[in-house]
Amino acid sequence: MGNEDPRASRARVPRRRINSDYRLMRSPSAGLVEDSYSAHFHLRLSGSTTDCALPAEGLRMSLEFSHQPVLLNEVVRVFADLSSGVIIDCTLGGAGHASTILASNLEIKILGIDQDVEALEHARSVFARWPGRAEATYGRFDQVKNIHGGSTFHSDPVVGVLFDLGVSSYQFDAPERGFSYRFDAPLDMRMDRTGVAVTGAEYLNGAAEKELTSLFKENGETRFAARIARNIVANRPIVSTFQLAEVVKEAIPAFARRSGGHPAKRVFQAVRTAVNSELPVLAVALDESMQLLAPGGRIAVISYQSGEDRIVKSVFRDASTGGCSCPPGLPCGCGAIPTFRLLNRGAIKPGNDEMAINPRSASARMRVAEKLSNPQGGGANVA
Ligand SMILES: C[S@@+](CC[C@H](N)C(=O)[O-])C[C@H]1O[C@@H](n2cnc3c(N)ncnc32)[C@H](O)[C@@H]1O
């Protein structure tokens, strides 16, 4: 997630607060158009709400969460028929998915994890509606085993795990968080602002030119990665979102600026991914959470970037084949033992209806796997 489109700032309108309602389909919220990242809760700017307030460009804007959980119907369906136990929501955010699961399956408890204390604060207020059934914990999701072990629900079977990767709209649309080139702000970009990670500015001012070139290439800026990296280094220190956007724009030849959205889109996404170590922690977190799952338990992962989806696909493939190395089409003779089965052949994508209501869902890809109750050798397991 984290791409953006300049149309978004023009199209943003106040929207209804729906966070704790159980709605499998939400009513359309008019036109917040930002490209493909998981826009689950949006800032509502108004003078009357008091959830949170920050100064930006001379204005005081009150911020209120509202949710657009992506693939909500599909997520609820994955967990609908699970028997009693706990589902770990590793990317709790504003508890949009979590609260809907709590409302839809009364046997289920939720252990939510997030590294953003503002999101946790909001999630806890949502969870107040289900006393004893939900807990929101600060932490990074590659610590899921420890977090589960220290939680109130440590002795409940883990029947489900959910990842809804990337940043939320709340983070993305708050000018002071520095995720967006739509607002001039210090280049922060940390999901966790408790002081652990370096900011976007610190990262860009400390990284070698070669490292930046590779980062931009890996994140899809193949043609001009080296030029952009060179211009960033030449203009250090980089301190603000607008400065970075300008430096990127300058590095891209005029003819190429006319297509493909805002020229800084991919660079902002790449820097955010690096600042928050988004890809390195994912494989560890998937592995830990799949170990925690009880037999018959399910894991669903929604990703928004090809890099994330590649990791999910590879971890799920290994689990569902046991790492089988036999030639395709022949019976497995290598002794590999699959431990999961895939519940879908490909990824689940949002339908046209959802994309029309929430354009930010467009790049979402969900993969789902179920832990086998009785693992046996013999090859790939696909439902
Ligand atoms: C896309 S939002 C989730 C929205 C949520 N599903 C909802 O319906 O409201 C992703 C959330 O995951 C959190 N997050 C991302 N990476 C994380 C990590 N490695 N550890 C913990 N939280 C993380 C972000 O801070 C953000 O709040």
The ligand as a Gaussian input file, in Angstrom:
#p B3LYP/6-31G(d) Opt

LIG

0 1
 C       -3.907000      -1.601000       6.410000
 S       -3.911000      -1.238000       8.084000
 C       -5.019000      -2.421000       8.788000
 C       -6.426000      -1.972000       8.851000
 C       -7.340000      -2.947000       9.537000
 N       -7.388000      -4.226000       8.870000
 C       -8.749000      -2.394000       9.650000
 O       -9.677000      -3.026000       9.101000
 O       -8.940000      -1.371000      10.260000
 C       -2.385000      -1.908000       8.531000
 C       -2.019000      -1.684000       9.966000
 O       -0.971000      -2.589000      10.250000
 C        0.019000      -1.942000      11.014000
 N        1.282000      -2.614000      10.710000
 C        1.918000      -2.669000       9.521000
 N        3.049000      -3.378000       9.624000
 C        3.114000      -3.810000      10.906000
 C        4.042000      -4.604000      11.626000
 N        5.163000      -5.075000      11.058000
 N        3.795000      -4.858000      12.928000
 C        2.675000      -4.374000      13.529000
 N        1.765000      -3.599000      12.903000
 C        1.979000      -3.321000      11.596000
 C       -0.024000      -0.502000      10.583000
 O        0.458000       0.350000      11.619000
 C       -1.508000      -0.296000      10.275000
 O       -2.188000       0.238000      11.376000

